């Protein structure tokens, strides 16, 4: 289970770095357009990218993984609210934050016995 959790964590980190953090750092049009759709000015791209990178780093360090997952959850909640506010498509845009958040917590649950102790889904 632990290996599966680390594999899933690595995939989540690669996805976040490649699909979200890097486009923001590079000020790519796709990132700017996504910000404009939800009503955020492009001047916040770098800040949001740094926050996302911080969440990824905290999530990957075993000692701070729980904090990283909690902060990720807050970040994804803001993303969900922004997409919901502008009436983006439900299953592909708005609920994507839920899908990613569930994957983050499943990865942490698989990685950490203490988390499995708090949420004992399997006996």
Beta strands, then each sheet from edge to edge (+ up, - down):
end
